[in-house]
C-alpha cells in the first residue's frame, strides 16, 4: 500500500467503526472464526514462510505461532461474552434511586505493529484481541521476515472483513507514516528503542499505547534445583527460535557451588537435543539476517567460551554457546542478547542474585529454579519483572489467563486472554438516575438545612 493511501484507508475503517459495523458480538465471533480458519487452513503455507525467514521447524512453527494463536482465539470465543458483559457496582445511598455499571466498549481503529521473531503470532494474537473487543485494525508486519509478511498480506484480505482489517507492508518510512496518523490505540511489539519512538509519536495525539518490548530476562538457579530438569527447561526456552525470543532466558545466575553441575547438565542436554550437531538438526533455527549474525558474533569477542562457539555466516548459523567468567561491563551483559548465547554468572547468597537483578532494568521475564519455596518467594517478592516462572522458562506465555506484558522499560500494558480484551476496550463508567424524583438538596442556594442533610448522607 503506497504511503499516501494510508489516510484514505484509515478514513474508510473509521467510517465502518462509526457505523457500528464491528460492535455486534455475532460479527466479532465470525471474525475470530475466520481468523482461526486462516491459521488452520494455511498451516503449511505459514510454516513454509517461517522456515524461509527463520528456518523454524514445522513443529516449532506450529507450537509457538500457529497453534498458540488458535488457542488464544478459542479462549476468546469461549469467554468474550462474559468479558464484554456490563458489571453492576454499588451506588452510595445518597444518590439513590440510581444504578451504576461498568461497560466495556471498543476503542475504534487500532494500529498493530509486529516484530520479526514470531511474525505470525505477534501480529495475529493482538488482532484476535482487537477483534474480540470489537475494533478495526491496521496490521504492519515486520519487513525483516518478508516471506511471512507476504503470506499474511495475501491471506488476511482473503479471510478477514476488509471493512475492519487492513494490512500495510513496509519498513521505517511506512511505519513512520502510520504513526503520524491519529489512532484510537497503538499496539506495538518490538525493541525498547523503537518503543520509545512509538510512544513519542502517540503522545502527539494522546493515543494510548501497549508496548510489548524486550530486555535481559534473568534466570536464577539455586544449588538445590534438579540440574538436569533445570538445564532442559532453560535451554528449551533459550534455544527455541535460536534464542530470538523476547522472554528467552538472557543469562543464568547460578549458585556458585552448583555451577559445574549445571555446566555438565547443559552439555548433556545439548547433546540430547541436537545429537551433538545443532547445525545438521532440522529443529534448530537460524539467525534472522547478517546484521544480527554480526552483532551476535561480535558479542562473543573477548569472551571465555565454555561450550559451543561455532558459527557460519553464509548459513546464518550460530551454535548454542555458553560463556563463563563474564565481564559484566562487556556488551554481552549490557544489551539484550536475542540469540543462542548464554552467559553464566555465579552468586554466593540469594540476596546477591536479587541485587544483581535489581541493579538492572526491570526485565520482561524472570525465572527461578529451586525446590525451596522460601527461595522462589524471596526472588518473586523482592524483584520486579513483567512475568515470572518458577522451574519453567517461557512456558507461562501459553497460559491464556495470565496477562502477558512488561514493566517499565520491558513494556507497558498486557494482553492474552481477558487482558487482551481489556487492552483493546475502554472501561466506561455509567450512572443512571431516575428523573422522576429530584430533591433539591444538592443545588444552590446552600442553606444550613441542606448542608446538614448533605453532611449526614454523603
Ligand atoms: P524492532 O523494534 O526493530 O521492530 C519492530 C517493528 O517496528 C517492525 O515492524 C519495524 O518495521 C518497526 N520499526 C523499526 N524501526 C522503526 C522506526 N525507527 N520507526 C518506526 N518503526 C520502526 O524490533 P524487532 O527487531 O523486530 O524485534 C526484536 C525486539 O522485539 C527484541 O527487543 C524483543 O525482545 C522484542 N520483542 C518483544 C516481544 C514481547 O512480546 N514483549 C515479542 C517479540 C519481540
Boltz pocket constraint, residues with backbone or C-beta under 6 A from the ligand:
constraints:
  - pocket:
      binder: B
      contacts: [[A, 113], [A, 114], [A, 115], [A, 116], [A, 117], [A, 118], [A, 122], [A, 140], [A, 141], [A, 142], [A, 143], [A, 144], [A, 170], [A, 171], [A, 172], [A, 175], [A, 176], [A, 189], [A, 190], [A, 191], [A, 192], [A, 193], [A, 194], [A, 195], [A, 197], [A, 211], [A, 212], [A, 213], [A, 214], [A, 215], [A, 245], [A, 246], [A, 247], [A, 336], [A, 338], [A, 364], [A, 406], [A, 410], [A, 411]]
      max_distance: 6.0
